[in-house]
Structure formats: C-alpha cells, structure tokens
Amino acid sequence: MCLLLAVATLAFYNPIAHCGFVYSDDVVYVMQNPAIRSGLTWQAVSYAFTSVNTGIWHPLTWLSHALDFQLFGQNPAGHHYVSLLLHTTNAVLLFILLLEATGAGWPSLIVAALFALHPQNVESVAWAAERKNVLSMFFFLLALWLYGRYARRGGTGRYLGVVSLFALGLLAKPQIITLPCVLLLWDYWPLGRMFARGSSIAAPSAPRSFQYLVREKLPMFFLAAVSALITVWSQHEGSALRTLEEYSLAARAENAIVCYVRYIAHTLWPVRLSPIYPHTGSPGFARMAGAFVLLALVTFFVLRRRDLRYLAVGWFWFLGTLVPMIGIVQVGEQAMADRYAYIPMIGLSIMLVWGMAEVAQRTHVPNAWVAVAAALAVGIMGTLTYHQLSYWHDGETLWGYAARVTERNYLAHAELAMTLNGEGKFDDAISEFRASEALYDYPPDQILKIGMYEQRNGHLQGAIEQYSKVSNGSFNPQLRSTAWIQAGSAYVQLQNYNQARESYESALRLNPNDASALGATALLAQRAGNFTEAVDRWNRALRVEPSDVGFLLLADALRHAGRFQEAQAAEDTAQRISLNLDGARKNAVQTKLFFGDKSS
C-alpha cells in the first residue's frame, strides 16, 4: 500500500519536473537571495537563524533551500523534486499513522491518497517558496505518529521525541502551531484516551481525565506560545501585518466565516483554483450569514453524533488548524490561499471517508462498489492535479491563468505585470499594471511607483496621469512633492518646458527646500536665458544638498552670467569635494542635455 501510494503520487506529479521558478516569493526566497544561493555555508546558517525576510522566521526552511542550491544549483527541477519527495513522504506517513491509530487499512489509504493527489495541494508542492509547507507537515505527521506510540506504550523518550519533532516543525513553519490541540483531538478519537469507548484500536490506551491530557501537553503549549510571539514579531519586522484601518476586525471575522465554507467547497469541488485570492473587504451580510448557518449546522450535527467520534475530530481538526491562517491576524492581501488547506483538509477527508465507510457498512453496499467509487474519486483528483500542474510551468502562464479564473483579481494582474517586466515585455507589463489599478484602489505610494515604472519605459503621458492622481489625491505633502517632481521630469522628456516649470514650482510650494526641484528650476531658468535666477536657485539647492555635479552646474550658470571669479570658486569647490571629477563633468553635461540646454 505504501509503495502504491508513493508510485501514484510521483506519477501524477511527474509534470513538476518541467516547472520553473515563478515570480513573487520564488524570486525573494530563491533566485535573488545571495545568502541561500551560496549553498550550505556558514553564511547560510547564520542567515537562516537571524533573518526574518518575508516576515517569517523559519530557519529549517532556509537551510533546506540552501541545501537545494548545494545539490542542484539554479536548476528548478531539483528544487521542485525535493518538495515532491517530501509531499510523497507526508502521504505515506499519513497512511501509516492512520493505520496504526485506527486499524482501518482501506479508509486510511483513501484519506492518504486524497491528500497526496488533491489538486488543492499542488500549490504547496509546485511553488518552490512553499517548501516550508511540506517540510513543517513532515515533522507534524511524524510527531502525531510518535504520539500514537507514546499513548499506547508510554516512555519519556517517546514524549521528548514528540516535543522535539514539534519544535523542529515550528522551525520550518509556524503553521503547525495547533499541534497540541490536534493531539487532544487524537486522544478523543482514535486513541480513546479521554474515554476508552471511543477508541478505534484493538488495545485502547488507559483513559485519562481532560485535565491530565491538557497538563501532559503544557510543554508543547509553551512552545506554541513562544512560536506565536516570534511569528508576530517577525511579521511586524517584515511589514507583513495589516492594520485595523486597512482591514477592520468585523471585515476579518466576516471573511473568515465565508472562507471556511470556500475551503470546504474547494475540497469537494477543486476547480478554478488560483494561487492567490485577493481580500476585497467585507463579503456582504447575506454570504456571511449563509456561511455561518452552514458552519453552525455542521457543528451541531457532529456534536450530536457522539457515537461517530471521527466526525467531531475531523470537523474540529479542519476548523482548528485553519485558525492561524484564517485572517483574524491579517498577513498580506490575500483572503485565503489553497496552501493554507494543506493540513486542515485532512480533517475533512477523515469525516468524508470514515463517514462513507459507515454508510456503506450500514446499507450493505458491496465492497467492490465501494472500491470502484474510491478509486474513481482518487483517479479524478489525480487527473485534476496533473492538469493543475501545467499552470505552474512558468510565471506568465500561472498569473495569466489566475487572472482568468478569478474575478477582479488585481493581485494576479500585478504579479503578471512584474513577471512580464522581468521578461523585458515592458508594454505588456504596463497594460497589466493598468488592469490591476482599474480593479483596486491602490494607495498613493503604489500609484507613484507605477508612474515611475511607466516613465522608465517611455509611457510618459501615462506616467503623468499617475503622478497627477498622487499629487491631487494624497494627504502626504512629501508624497505629493515627489509626484510633482516626477511629473516635471516627464514633461521635460516631452519637451514641454513650461509645464515642467509649473510642476517643479508646485513641488517647491510644498517643500521650498527640495534640492532636486531647486536644481531643476535652475536648469530651466538657464535654458530660458535667466542666468540670475539660475544662480540663485543653484545656491539655494547647494545649501541643502551640496554635490560636485551641482557646483559644476552652478559654475556654468555663473560663467553665463559673466561672474567668472565666482564661477572659478564653484569649480574649485566641485574639484575639492568630488571623488570622480571626470565622471561629475560628464554627468553635468548629460543633465543639461536632458533639460534641453545644448549650450557649452
């Protein structure tokens, strides 16, 4: 059975060998991370334990990426196959721990096969940056398996092994922080440590009180608390946490309720799956109320059916393990993510598979029919997974697909824009930035960046439109001043020097001592033949921000004004402070040419 499970997983995931790295986290985590790209060195070890890059402290994950580079270099196939081997191992571990805990071979195999081949888990396996998901799950399942042996046989060594595996899992990703609670569920069923009657194994463990079982796990609750504090701190350091002004507590709670139901829907009907689902604020009262009623009804039902303990365990496994990722503490801009269901979907699978087995047994459905239905369900999931992997071939394919299968997905358009930019398709990238902007009210600082991108790639009129949005819509004087300065430079490129002058003057009204605006107006004044004003503006600019290029341009303006002695003094100052005078002279000439001044 283990061999069958492993072979099926590797076969259906075979297209992963042709997947590359995709833009976004793969770039930050892997391709542009010099500490990790150097391989498994002391620099990588130091970085792994001190870095909170991307807002997560996960040293074991960093070390695994460094080892990948040591073994495979920049070949993405090697990185992906390590994640696939971990996922395959996780599926086998899940089968073994379920088999040992319940004694039910076929239901255990089906749950493990659904986990292995469910398309919702493709994101965790095919996204190189999600190594943390499959790696932390490995330690989570090992800890759960060893806990089953500890529950039956006892032993300090086994208990310390469970705690150690939990600690290692937290060092890979804090998503497994709920393990102590899962162990309490495991005590209820299938181990039957809370009440022996609920056990699924032939020789149940001695029943214990609830208080005893909680005390038994206090060291793990302590580790979970420490991990939670470190996670919140690292997310704050990485600027990943979102404020209540951005997402209110009510909007977060409403979104969480709706997303619980969306995760169930994706588990039962895994189509149109996307690597990102943007948070759009409150989902609306009707959707929230309907989702709440459904969750309440299922909860009421599983609590009533105490004779079918696997229902309560599966349901609260699903609800509980999603809590850290459900969005009450909002990290990033996503409402939900398929990778977040990697652990929680096991709970739903237990409910479904054991429930169907119960129904089949009570209604005397022939075993052959049950086997055919199970094989068909697993085969469909595997086929969908095989197809889903085709979208992970490259960033352009992935984000284009995401934009098509989701509505108003501004994040997908933005990721596609950055991917196209990296490929040198600048015009297409600008179109995608525009599409993203049309779907989402970006903050002024982001609009400013889009404008700068358009300006760098020759879309000057579009850039001016973006700068106008910032200068007219932002309450931040510094941001508005920067937007006016950028608009001035775009007008200069369009050779609309009067409009450029007005833009720079608008910036100076907001910040009279802005050196770049003062220098620009000095150059425009000199171009117009107003050398006295040019000298005055350069003197003001150089008092704020002295530079060798600035003094050379001041000397040029002074010479045109006939003030040769002062010009020589400015030239001498430039020579005294410059580290590369020839380079400064070339820069000064290029600056004059940019502003349309071709005079010598």
Secondary structure as GFF3:
##gff-version 3
##sequence-region A 1 600
A	DSSP	alpha_helix	2	12	.	.	.	ID=ss1
A	DSSP	three_ten_helix	14	18	.	.	.	ID=ss2
A	DSSP	alpha_helix	25	26	.	.	.	ID=ss3
A	DSSP	pi_helix	27	31	.	.	.	ID=ss4
A	DSSP	alpha_helix	34	37	.	.	.	ID=ss5
A	DSSP	alpha_helix	42	50	.	.	.	ID=ss6
A	DSSP	three_ten_helix	53	55	.	.	.	ID=ss7
A	DSSP	alpha_helix	59	72	.	.	.	ID=ss8
A	DSSP	alpha_helix	76	102	.	.	.	ID=ss9
A	DSSP	alpha_helix	105	117	.	.	.	ID=ss10
A	DSSP	three_ten_helix	119	121	.	.	.	ID=ss11
A	DSSP	alpha_helix	122	126	.	.	.	ID=ss12
A	DSSP	three_ten_helix	128	130	.	.	.	ID=ss13
A	DSSP	alpha_helix	131	153	.	.	.	ID=ss14
A	DSSP	alpha_helix	156	172	.	.	.	ID=ss15
A	DSSP	three_ten_helix	174	178	.	.	.	ID=ss16
A	DSSP	alpha_helix	179	188	.	.	.	ID=ss17
A	DSSP	three_ten_helix	196	198	.	.	.	ID=ss18
A	DSSP	alpha_helix	210	216	.	.	.	ID=ss19
A	DSSP	alpha_helix	218	237	.	.	.	ID=ss20
A	DSSP	alpha_helix	249	268	.	.	.	ID=ss21
A	DSSP	beta_strand	277	278	.	.	.	ID=ss22
A	DSSP	alpha_helix	285	304	.	.	.	ID=ss23
A	DSSP	alpha_helix	309	321	.	.	.	ID=ss24
A	DSSP	three_ten_helix	323	325	.	.	.	ID=ss25
A	DSSP	beta_strand	334	336	.	.	.	ID=ss26
A	DSSP	three_ten_helix	338	341	.	.	.	ID=ss27
A	DSSP	alpha_helix	344	362	.	.	.	ID=ss28
A	DSSP	alpha_helix	367	389	.	.	.	ID=ss29
A	DSSP	three_ten_helix	390	392	.	.	.	ID=ss30
A	DSSP	alpha_helix	395	405	.	.	.	ID=ss31
A	DSSP	alpha_helix	410	422	.	.	.	ID=ss32
A	DSSP	alpha_helix	426	439	.	.	.	ID=ss33
A	DSSP	alpha_helix	444	456	.	.	.	ID=ss34
A	DSSP	alpha_helix	460	473	.	.	.	ID=ss35
A	DSSP	alpha_helix	477	493	.	.	.	ID=ss36
A	DSSP	alpha_helix	497	510	.	.	.	ID=ss37
A	DSSP	alpha_helix	515	527	.	.	.	ID=ss38
A	DSSP	alpha_helix	531	544	.	.	.	ID=ss39
A	DSSP	alpha_helix	548	560	.	.	.	ID=ss40
A	DSSP	alpha_helix	564	577	.	.	.	ID=ss41
A	DSSP	alpha_helix	581	594	.	.	.	ID=ss42
###
